[in-house]
Amino acid sequence: MRKIGEDVTETLELVPRQWNVIQHVRERLGCRACEAITQPPAPSYPIARGRAGPKLLAYVMFGKYGLLLPLNRQSEVYQREGIDLDVSTFACWVGAAAATLMPPGAMSSQPSASKRMTVCCRSTQKG
């Protein structure tokens, strides 16, 4: 017998949201002869020293501005899924992401605002 065609049936299924922790492993290499240590650079993140990936930041920003979902409700939704993030962490992420997305000259009048946002994001994250 030989193939004369095929029928394809497509079904739309809902896959529950999955949480993944992505680890970037950077090996340190040492030279025995000259005792020099080298390591590849760390990957760039949307928020300096932030632990949120770009997709998570986009999802939080879309929830806040696209769906008009307050940050406290987003925090409650994530807690029901087993991810414990404080509302202040979300606020720091939203502020830092908004500062990242601003045009280059827009923040020149307030240079201390971006410094405060970086400190806020570092100090409020739960590990």
SEVEX-212839 format. One line per field, with one value per atom (N, C-alpha, C, CB): atom name; residue in one letter; y, x, z negated; residue number from 1. Coordinates in steps of 0.2 Angstrom, whole numbers, plus 2048, in hexadecimal, padded with zeros to 3 digits. Glycine has a CB too. Layout:
REM residues N
at <- c(CA / ...)
aa <- c(A / ...)
py <- c(Y / ...)
px <- c(X / ...)
pz <- c(Z / ...)
i <- c(NUM / ...)
//
This chain:
REM residues 127
at <- c(N / CA / C / CB / N / CA / C / CB / N / CA / C / CB / N / CA / C / CB / N / CA / C / CB / N / CA / C / CB / N / CA / C / CB / N / CA / C / CB / N / CA / C / CB / N / CA / C / CB / N / CA / C / CB / N / CA / C / CB / N / CA / C / CB / N / CA / C / CB / N / CA / C / CB / N / CA / C / CB / N / CA / C / CB / N / CA / C / CB / N / CA / C / CB / N / CA / C / CB / N / CA / C / CB / N / CA / C / CB / N / CA / C / CB / N / CA / C / CB / N / CA / C / CB / N / CA / C / CB / N / CA / C / CB / N / CA / C / CB / N / CA / C / CB / N / CA / C / CB / N / CA / C / CB / N / CA / C / CB / N / CA / C / CB / N / CA / C / CB / N / CA / C / CB / N / CA / C / CB / N / CA / C / CB / N / CA / C / CB / N / CA / C / CB / N / CA / C / CB / N / CA / C / CB / N / CA / C / CB / N / CA / C / CB / N / CA / C / CB / N / CA / C / CB / N / CA / C / CB / N / CA / C / CB / N / CA / C / CB / N / CA / C / CB / N / CA / C / CB / N / CA / C / CB / N / CA / C / CB / N / CA / C / CB / N / CA / C / CB / N / CA / C / CB / N / CA / C / CB / N / CA / C / CB / N / CA / C / CB / N / CA / C / CB / N / CA / C / CB / N / CA / C / CB / N / CA / C / CB / N / CA / C / CB / N / CA / C / CB / N / CA / C / CB / N / CA / C / CB / N / CA / C / CB / N / CA / C / CB / N / CA / C / CB / N / CA / C / CB / N / CA / C / CB / N / CA / C / CB / N / CA / C / CB / N / CA / C / CB / N / CA / C / CB / N / CA / C / CB / N / CA / C / CB / N / CA / C / CB / N / CA / C / CB / N / CA / C / CB / N / CA / C / CB / N / CA / C / CB / N / CA / C / CB / N / CA / C / CB / N / CA / C / CB / N / CA / C / CB / N / CA / C / CB / N / CA / C / CB / N / CA / C / CB / N / CA / C / CB / N / CA / C / CB / N / CA / C / CB / N / CA / C / CB / N / CA / C / CB / N / CA / C / CB / N / CA / C / CB / N / CA / C / CB / N / CA / C / CB / N / CA / C / CB / N / CA / C / CB / N / CA / C / CB / N / CA / C / CB / N / CA / C / CB / N / CA / C / CB / N / CA / C / CB / N / CA / C / CB / N / CA / C / CB / N / CA / C / CB / N / CA / C / CB / N / CA / C / CB / N / CA / C / CB / N / CA / C / CB / N / CA / C / CB / N / CA / C / CB / N / CA / C / CB / N / CA / C / CB / N / CA / C / CB / N / CA / C / CB / N / CA / C / CB / N / CA / C / CB / N / CA / C / CB / N / CA / C / CB / N / CA / C / CB / N / CA / C / CB / N / CA / C / CB / N / CA / C / CB / N / CA / C / CB)
aa <- c(M / M / M / M / R / R / R / R / K / K / K / K / I / I / I / I / G / G / G / G / E / E / E / E / D / D / D / D / V / V / V / V / T / T / T / T / E / E / E / E / T / T / T / T / L / L / L / L / E / E / E / E / L / L / L / L / V / V / V / V / P / P / P / P / R / R / R / R / Q / Q / Q / Q / W / W / W / W / N / N / N / N / V / V / V / V / I / I / I / I / Q / Q / Q / Q / H / H / H / H / V / V / V / V / R / R / R / R / E / E / E / E / R / R / R / R / L / L / L / L / G / G / G / G / C / C / C / C / R / R / R / R / A / A / A / A / C / C / C / C / E / E / E / E / A / A / A / A / I / I / I / I / T / T / T / T / Q / Q / Q / Q / P / P / P / P / P / P / P / P / A / A / A / A / P / P / P / P / S / S / S / S / Y / Y / Y / Y / P / P / P / P / I / I / I / I / A / A / A / A / R / R / R / R / G / G / G / G / R / R / R / R / A / A / A / A / G / G / G / G / P / P / P / P / K / K / K / K / L / L / L / L / L / L / L / L / A / A / A / A / Y / Y / Y / Y / V / V / V / V / M / M / M / M / F / F / F / F / G / G / G / G / K / K / K / K / Y / Y / Y / Y / G / G / G / G / L / L / L / L / L / L / L / L / L / L / L / L / P / P / P / P / L / L / L / L / N / N / N / N / R / R / R / R / Q / Q / Q / Q / S / S / S / S / E / E / E / E / V / V / V / V / Y / Y / Y / Y / Q / Q / Q / Q / R / R / R / R / E / E / E / E / G / G / G / G / I / I / I / I / D / D / D / D / L / L / L / L / D / D / D / D / V / V / V / V / S / S / S / S / T / T / T / T / F / F / F / F / A / A / A / A / C / C / C / C / W / W / W / W / V / V / V / V / G / G / G / G / A / A / A / A / A / A / A / A / A / A / A / A / A / A / A / A / T / T / T / T / L / L / L / L / M / M / M / M / P / P / P / P / P / P / P / P / G / G / G / G / A / A / A / A / M / M / M / M / S / S / S / S / S / S / S / S / Q / Q / Q / Q / P / P / P / P / S / S / S / S / A / A / A / A / S / S / S / S / K / K / K / K / R / R / R / R / M / M / M / M / T / T / T / T / V / V / V / V / C / C / C / C / C / C / C / C / R / R / R / R / S / S / S / S / T / T / T / T / Q / Q / Q / Q / K / K / K / K / G / G / G / G)
py <- c(7FA / 800 / 806 / 800 / 80B / 812 / 817 / 813 / 81C / 822 / 826 / 826 / 828 / 82C / 833 / 828 / 834 / 83A / 839 / 83C / 83E / 83D / 842 / 83E / 840 / 845 / 847 / 841 / 84E / 851 / 854 / 856 / 852 / 855 / 859 / 84F / 85F / 863 / 864 / 86A / 864 / 865 / 86A / 85E / 86F / 875 / 873 / 87B / 872 / 870 / 876 / 86A / 877 / 87B / 878 / 87F / 87A / 878 / 87D / 877 / 87B / 87F / 883 / 87C / 889 / 88D / 889 / 894 / 889 / 885 / 88A / 880 / 889 / 88E / 88A / 890 / 88D / 88A / 88F / 889 / 88C / 890 / 88E / 88E / 893 / 892 / 894 / 896 / 88F / 890 / 891 / 88A / 896 / 898 / 896 / 89F / 891 / 88E / 891 / 886 / 895 / 898 / 895 / 8A0 / 891 / 88D / 892 / 887 / 892 / 895 / 891 / 898 / 893 / 88F / 892 / 88E / 88E / 891 / 88D / 88F / 891 / 88F / 88D / 895 / 887 / 885 / 888 / 87D / 88A / 88D / 894 / 88D / 898 / 89F / 8A1 / 8A4 / 89D / 89D / 8A3 / 89F / 8A4 / 8A9 / 8A5 / 8AB / 8A9 / 8A6 / 8AA / 8A7 / 8A6 / 8A9 / 8A6 / 8A8 / 8AA / 8A8 / 8AC / 8A9 / 8A9 / 8AC / 8B2 / 8A8 / 8B7 / 8BC / 8B9 / 8C2 / 8BD / 8BB / 8BD / 8BE / 8B9 / 8BB / 8C2 / 8B6 / 8C6 / 8CC / 8CB / 8D1 / 8CF / 8CF / 8D5 / 8CD / 8D5 / 8DC / 8E0 / 8DA / 8DE / 8E2 / 8E0 / 8E0 / 8E5 / 8E3 / 8E0 / 8EA / 8DA / 8D6 / 8D4 / 8DA / 8D3 / 8D1 / 8CA / 8D4 / 8C6 / 8BF / 8BD / 8BC / 8C2 / 8C1 / 8C0 / 8C6 / 8BB / 8BB / 8BF / 8B4 / 8C0 / 8C5 / 8C3 / 8C6 / 8BC / 8BA / 8BC / 8B3 / 8BA / 8BC / 8C3 / 8B9 / 8C7 / 8CF / 8D1 / 8D2 / 8CE / 8D0 / 8CE / 8CD / 8C8 / 8C6 / 8CA / 8BE / 8CC / 8D0 / 8D7 / 8D1 / 8DA / 8E0 / 8E0 / 8E3 / 8DB / 8DA / 8D9 / 8D4 / 8D6 / 8D5 / 8DC / 8D0 / 8E0 / 8E6 / 8EB / 8E9 / 8EC / 8F1 / 8EF / 8F4 / 8E8 / 8E6 / 8E3 / 8E0 / 8E0 / 8DD / 8E1 / 8D6 / 8E6 / 8EA / 8E6 / 8EE / 8E2 / 8DD / 8E0 / 8D6 / 8E2 / 8E5 / 8E0 / 8E8 / 8E3 / 8DF / 8DA / 8E3 / 8DD / 8D8 / 8D2 / 8DC / 8D3 / 8CD / 8C8 / 8CF / 8CB / 8C7 / 8C3 / 8CB / 8C6 / 8C3 / 8BD / 8C8 / 8BE / 8B9 / 8B3 / 8BC / 8B5 / 8AF / 8AB / 8B2 / 8AE / 8AB / 8A7 / 8AF / 8A9 / 8A5 / 89F / 8AA / 89F / 899 / 894 / 89B / 896 / 892 / 890 / 895 / 892 / 890 / 894 / 889 / 89A / 89F / 8A5 / 8A1 / 8A5 / 8AB / 8B1 / 8A8 / 8B6 / 8BC / 8C2 / 8BD / 8C6 / 8CC / 8D1 / 8CF / 8D5 / 8DA / 8DF / 8DE / 8E1 / 8E6 / 8E3 / 8E7 / 8DD / 8DA / 8DB / 8D2 / 8DA / 8DC / 8E3 / 8DA / 8E7 / 8EF / 8F1 / 8F2 / 8EE / 8EF / 8ED / 8EC / 8E7 / 8E4 / 8E9 / 8DD / 8EB / 8EF / 8F6 / 8F0 / 8F9 / 8FF / 8FE / 902 / 8F9 / 8F8 / 8F7 / 8F3 / 8F3 / 8F1 / 8F7 / 8EB / 8FB / 902 / 906 / 905 / 906 / 90B / 908 / 90B / 901 / 8FE / 900 / 8F7 / 900 / 901 / 908 / 8FE / 90D / 914 / 916 / 918 / 91B / 91E / 920 / 923 / 920 / 922 / 928 / 921 / 92E / 934 / 936 / 939 / 931 / 933 / 933 / 92E / 92F / 92E / 933 / 927 / 937 / 93C / 941 / 93F / 943 / 948 / 945 / 94B / 93E / 93B / 935 / 938 / 937 / 931 / 92D / 934 / 92F / 92B / 926 / 930 / 927 / 923 / 91C / 925 / 91B / 915 / 911 / 915 / 915 / 912 / 910 / 918 / 913 / 911 / 90A / 916 / 90A / 904 / 8FE / 905 / 8FE / 8F9 / 8F6 / 8FB / 8FB / 8F9 / 8F6 / 8FF / 8F8 / 8F6 / 8EE / 8FA / 8ED / 8E6 / 8E2 / 8E7 / 8E4 / 8DF / 8DD / 8E2 / 8E2 / 8E1 / 8DE / 8E8 / 8DE / 8DB / 8D4 / 8E0 / 8D1 / 8CB / 8C5 / 8C9 / 8C1 / 8BB / 8B5 / 8B9 / 8B2 / 8AC / 8A6 / 8AC)
px <- c(804 / 800 / 804 / 7FB / 802 / 805 / 801 / 808 / 804 / 800 / 7FD / 805 / 7F7 / 7F3 / 7F1 / 7ED / 7F2 / 7F0 / 7F0 / 7E9 / 7EE / 7ED / 7E7 / 7F3 / 7E4 / 7E0 / 7E3 / 7D9 / 7E2 / 7E5 / 7DF / 7EA / 7DF / 7DA / 7DE / 7D6 / 7DC / 7DF / 7DA / 7E1 / 7DD / 7D9 / 7DC / 7D8 / 7D9 / 7DB / 7DB / 7D8 / 7E0 / 7E1 / 7E4 / 7E5 / 7E2 / 7E4 / 7EA / 7DF / 7F0 / 7F5 / 7F6 / 7FC / 7F5 / 7F6 / 7FD / 7F5 / 7FD / 803 / 808 / 802 / 80E / 814 / 819 / 817 / 81C / 821 / 827 / 820 / 82C / 833 / 838 / 834 / 83D / 843 / 848 / 845 / 84B / 850 / 857 / 84F / 85B / 862 / 867 / 864 / 86B / 870 / 877 / 870 / 87A / 880 / 886 / 880 / 88A / 890 / 896 / 890 / 89A / 89F / 8A5 / 8A2 / 8A9 / 8AF / 8B5 / 8B0 / 8B9 / 8BF / 8C5 / 8BF / 8CA / 8D0 / 8D6 / 8D1 / 8DB / 8E1 / 8E6 / 8E4 / 8E8 / 8ED / 8F4 / 8EE / 8F6 / 8FC / 8FC / 8FE / 8F7 / 8F8 / 8F3 / 8F6 / 8EF / 8EA / 8E5 / 8EE / 8E3 / 8DE / 8D7 / 8E0 / 8D2 / 8CB / 8C7 / 8C9 / 8C4 / 8BF / 8B8 / 8C2 / 8B3 / 8AC / 8A8 / 8A9 / 8A4 / 8A0 / 89B / 89B / 899 / 895 / 88E / 895 / 88B / 884 / 880 / 882 / 87A / 875 / 872 / 870 / 870 / 86D / 865 / 86D / 863 / 85C / 859 / 85C / 852 / 84E / 84F / 847 / 850 / 851 / 857 / 84B / 85C / 862 / 862 / 866 / 865 / 865 / 85E / 868 / 859 / 853 / 852 / 84E / 84E / 84D / 847 / 84C / 843 / 83E / 840 / 838 / 83E / 840 / 83B / 83F / 83D / 83A / 832 / 83D / 831 / 82A / 826 / 82A / 828 / 825 / 823 / 828 / 828 / 827 / 822 / 82E / 822 / 81D / 816 / 81F / 816 / 80F / 80C / 810 / 811 / 80F / 80D / 814 / 811 / 80F / 808 / 815 / 807 / 801 / 7FB / 801 / 7FC / 7F7 / 7F5 / 7F9 / 7FA / 7F9 / 7F6 / 7FF / 7F9 / 7F6 / 7F2 / 7FC / 7F2 / 7EE / 7E7 / 7F1 / 7E8 / 7E2 / 7DF / 7E3 / 7E3 / 7E1 / 7E0 / 7DA / 7E5 / 7E5 / 7E9 / 7E6 / 7E7 / 7EC / 7F1 / 7E8 / 7F7 / 7FC / 7FB / 802 / 7F6 / 7F5 / 7F1 / 7F1 / 7EC / 7E9 / 7EE / 7E3 / 7F2 / 7F7 / 7FB / 7FC / 7FD / 801 / 7FD / 803 / 7F6 / 7F2 / 7F1 / 7EB / 7F1 / 7F0 / 7F7 / 7EF / 7FC / 803 / 803 / 809 / 801 / 801 / 7FD / 7FF / 7F7 / 7F3 / 7F7 / 7EC / 7FB / 7FF / 806 / 801 / 807 / 80D / 813 / 80F / 812 / 817 / 816 / 818 / 81A / 819 / 81D / 81B / 81A / 81D / 819 / 81E / 81D / 81A / 817 / 81E / 812 / 810 / 815 / 80A / 819 / 81F / 824 / 822 / 825 / 829 / 826 / 82A / 820 / 81C / 81D / 815 / 81C / 81C / 823 / 81B / 829 / 82F / 831 / 834 / 82E / 82F / 82B / 82C / 825 / 822 / 825 / 81A / 827 / 82B / 831 / 82C / 835 / 83C / 83A / 840 / 835 / 834 / 832 / 82E / 82E / 82B / 831 / 826 / 836 / 83C / 840 / 840 / 841 / 844 / 841 / 845 / 83B / 837 / 837 / 830 / 839 / 838 / 83D / 839 / 83C / 841 / 847 / 83E / 84D / 853 / 853 / 859 / 850 / 851 / 84C / 851 / 847 / 841 / 843 / 83C / 848 / 849 / 84F / 84B / 852 / 857 / 856 / 85A / 84F / 84E / 84D / 847 / 84D / 84C / 851 / 845 / 858 / 85D / 85C / 864 / 85A / 85A / 854 / 859 / 84F / 849 / 84C / 844 / 850 / 852 / 856 / 856 / 85A / 85F / 85A / 864 / 855 / 851 / 84D / 84B / 84B / 848 / 84C / 845 / 852 / 857 / 858 / 85E / 859 / 859 / 853 / 85B / 84D / 847 / 846 / 841 / 848 / 847 / 84C / 848 / 852 / 857 / 854 / 85E / 852 / 851 / 84A / 851 / 845 / 83F / 83D / 83A / 842 / 840 / 841 / 845 / 83D / 83D / 841 / 836 / 845 / 848 / 846 / 84F)
pz <- c(800 / 800 / 800 / 7FA / 803 / 803 / 800 / 80A / 7FE / 7FB / 800 / 7F6 / 800 / 805 / 802 / 808 / 7FB / 7F8 / 7F0 / 7FB / 7ED / 7E6 / 7E3 / 7E2 / 7DE / 7DA / 7D4 / 7D9 / 7D3 / 7CD / 7C9 / 7CE / 7C2 / 7BE / 7B8 / 7BB / 7B8 / 7B3 / 7AD / 7B6 / 7A7 / 7A1 / 79D / 79D / 79B / 796 / 78F / 798 / 78C / 785 / 780 / 784 / 77A / 776 / 771 / 771 / 771 / 76D / 767 / 771 / 761 / 75C / 75C / 755 / 759 / 759 / 755 / 756 / 758 / 755 / 753 / 759 / 74D / 74A / 74B / 743 / 74E / 74F / 74C / 756 / 749 / 746 / 74B / 73F / 74F / 754 / 751 / 75A / 751 / 74E / 753 / 749 / 753 / 757 / 754 / 75A / 756 / 753 / 757 / 753 / 753 / 756 / 752 / 755 / 756 / 753 / 752 / 757 / 74D / 74C / 74E / 744 / 752 / 754 / 751 / 75B / 74F / 74C / 750 / 745 / 751 / 755 / 74F / 75A / 750 / 74B / 74C / 74B / 752 / 753 / 751 / 75B / 752 / 751 / 74B / 757 / 749 / 743 / 745 / 73D / 74B / 74D / 74D / 754 / 74B / 74B / 750 / 743 / 754 / 759 / 758 / 760 / 75A / 759 / 75E / 752 / 762 / 767 / 764 / 76B / 767 / 764 / 762 / 769 / 75D / 75C / 761 / 755 / 762 / 767 / 765 / 768 / 76A / 768 / 766 / 76E / 761 / 75F / 760 / 757 / 761 / 762 / 75C / 763 / 756 / 750 / 74D / 74A / 74C / 749 / 742 / 748 / 741 / 73B / 739 / 735 / 73E / 73D / 73E / 741 / 73B / 73C / 740 / 735 / 743 / 747 / 74E / 746 / 752 / 759 / 75D / 75B / 763 / 768 / 769 / 76E / 769 / 76B / 764 / 76C / 75E / 758 / 758 / 752 / 759 / 759 / 75E / 75A / 764 / 769 / 767 / 770 / 763 / 761 / 75B / 75E / 757 / 751 / 754 / 74C / 759 / 75C / 760 / 760 / 763 / 767 / 762 / 76C / 75D / 758 / 755 / 752 / 753 / 750 / 755 / 74D / 75B / 760 / 765 / 763 / 767 / 76C / 76A / 770 / 764 / 761 / 75B / 75F / 759 / 754 / 74D / 755 / 74C / 746 / 741 / 748 / 73B / 736 / 734 / 730 / 732 / 730 / 72A / 72E / 725 / 720 / 722 / 71B / 727 / 72A / 72D / 72E / 731 / 734 / 72F / 739 / 72A / 725 / 722 / 71F / 721 / 71E / 723 / 71D / 729 / 72F / 72E / 736 / 72E / 72E / 727 / 72F / 722 / 71C / 71C / 716 / 71F / 720 / 724 / 723 / 729 / 72D / 729 / 733 / 723 / 720 / 720 / 722 / 723 / 724 / 71F / 72C / 71A / 715 / 717 / 70E / 71A / 71C / 718 / 723 / 715 / 712 / 717 / 70C / 715 / 719 / 71A / 716 / 715 / 716 / 71B / 70F / 71C / 721 / 728 / 720 / 729 / 72F / 731 / 72F / 72C / 72D / 72F / 726 / 72C / 72E / 735 / 72A / 737 / 73E / 743 / 73E / 741 / 746 / 747 / 744 / 741 / 742 / 746 / 73B / 744 / 748 / 74F / 745 / 751 / 758 / 75C / 758 / 758 / 75B / 75D / 757 / 758 / 759 / 75E / 752 / 75F / 764 / 76B / 763 / 76C / 772 / 774 / 772 / 76F / 771 / 776 / 76A / 77A / 77F / 77B / 783 / 77E / 77B / 778 / 780 / 77A / 777 / 772 / 77C / 771 / 76D / 765 / 76E / 763 / 75C / 75A / 75B / 75F / 75D / 758 / 763 / 757 / 752 / 74B / 754 / 74A / 744 / 744 / 743 / 743 / 743 / 73D / 744 / 737 / 731 / 731 / 72B / 735 / 735 / 737 / 73A / 73C / 73F / 739 / 745 / 736 / 731 / 72B / 72E / 729 / 724 / 726 / 722 / 72C / 72F / 72E / 736 / 730 / 730 / 729 / 733 / 724 / 71D / 71A / 719 / 71D / 71A / 71D / 71D / 723 / 726 / 723 / 72D / 721 / 71E / 717 / 71D / 713 / 70C / 70A / 708 / 70F / 70D / 710 / 70F / 713 / 716 / 711 / 71C / 711 / 70D / 710 / 70A / 70D / 710 / 70E / 70E)
i <- c(1 / 1 / 1 / 1 / 2 / 2 / 2 / 2 / 3 / 3 / 3 / 3 / 4 / 4 / 4 / 4 / 5 / 5 / 5 / 5 / 6 / 6 / 6 / 6 / 7 / 7 / 7 / 7 / 8 / 8 / 8 / 8 / 9 / 9 / 9 / 9 / 10 / 10 / 10 / 10 / 11 / 11 / 11 / 11 / 12 / 12 / 12 / 12 / 13 / 13 / 13 / 13 / 14 / 14 / 14 / 14 / 15 / 15 / 15 / 15 / 16 / 16 / 16 / 16 / 17 / 17 / 17 / 17 / 18 / 18 / 18 / 18 / 19 / 19 / 19 / 19 / 20 / 20 / 20 / 20 / 21 / 21 / 21 / 21 / 22 / 22 / 22 / 22 / 23 / 23 / 23 / 23 / 24 / 24 / 24 / 24 / 25 / 25 / 25 / 25 / 26 / 26 / 26 / 26 / 27 / 27 / 27 / 27 / 28 / 28 / 28 / 28 / 29 / 29 / 29 / 29 / 30 / 30 / 30 / 30 / 31 / 31 / 31 / 31 / 32 / 32 / 32 / 32 / 33 / 33 / 33 / 33 / 34 / 34 / 34 / 34 / 35 / 35 / 35 / 35 / 36 / 36 / 36 / 36 / 37 / 37 / 37 / 37 / 38 / 38 / 38 / 38 / 39 / 39 / 39 / 39 / 40 / 40 / 40 / 40 / 41 / 41 / 41 / 41 / 42 / 42 / 42 / 42 / 43 / 43 / 43 / 43 / 44 / 44 / 44 / 44 / 45 / 45 / 45 / 45 / 46 / 46 / 46 / 46 / 47 / 47 / 47 / 47 / 48 / 48 / 48 / 48 / 49 / 49 / 49 / 49 / 50 / 50 / 50 / 50 / 51 / 51 / 51 / 51 / 52 / 52 / 52 / 52 / 53 / 53 / 53 / 53 / 54 / 54 / 54 / 54 / 55 / 55 / 55 / 55 / 56 / 56 / 56 / 56 / 57 / 57 / 57 / 57 / 58 / 58 / 58 / 58 / 59 / 59 / 59 / 59 / 60 / 60 / 60 / 60 / 61 / 61 / 61 / 61 / 62 / 62 / 62 / 62 / 63 / 63 / 63 / 63 / 64 / 64 / 64 / 64 / 65 / 65 / 65 / 65 / 66 / 66 / 66 / 66 / 67 / 67 / 67 / 67 / 68 / 68 / 68 / 68 / 69 / 69 / 69 / 69 / 70 / 70 / 70 / 70 / 71 / 71 / 71 / 71 / 72 / 72 / 72 / 72 / 73 / 73 / 73 / 73 / 74 / 74 / 74 / 74 / 75 / 75 / 75 / 75 / 76 / 76 / 76 / 76 / 77 / 77 / 77 / 77 / 78 / 78 / 78 / 78 / 79 / 79 / 79 / 79 / 80 / 80 / 80 / 80 / 81 / 81 / 81 / 81 / 82 / 82 / 82 / 82 / 83 / 83 / 83 / 83 / 84 / 84 / 84 / 84 / 85 / 85 / 85 / 85 / 86 / 86 / 86 / 86 / 87 / 87 / 87 / 87 / 88 / 88 / 88 / 88 / 89 / 89 / 89 / 89 / 90 / 90 / 90 / 90 / 91 / 91 / 91 / 91 / 92 / 92 / 92 / 92 / 93 / 93 / 93 / 93 / 94 / 94 / 94 / 94 / 95 / 95 / 95 / 95 / 96 / 96 / 96 / 96 / 97 / 97 / 97 / 97 / 98 / 98 / 98 / 98 / 99 / 99 / 99 / 99 / 100 / 100 / 100 / 100 / 101 / 101 / 101 / 101 / 102 / 102 / 102 / 102 / 103 / 103 / 103 / 103 / 104 / 104 / 104 / 104 / 105 / 105 / 105 / 105 / 106 / 106 / 106 / 106 / 107 / 107 / 107 / 107 / 108 / 108 / 108 / 108 / 109 / 109 / 109 / 109 / 110 / 110 / 110 / 110 / 111 / 111 / 111 / 111 / 112 / 112 / 112 / 112 / 113 / 113 / 113 / 113 / 114 / 114 / 114 / 114 / 115 / 115 / 115 / 115 / 116 / 116 / 116 / 116 / 117 / 117 / 117 / 117 / 118 / 118 / 118 / 118 / 119 / 119 / 119 / 119 / 120 / 120 / 120 / 120 / 121 / 121 / 121 / 121 / 122 / 122 / 122 / 122 / 123 / 123 / 123 / 123 / 124 / 124 / 124 / 124 / 125 / 125 / 125 / 125 / 126 / 126 / 126 / 126 / 127 / 127 / 127 / 127)
//
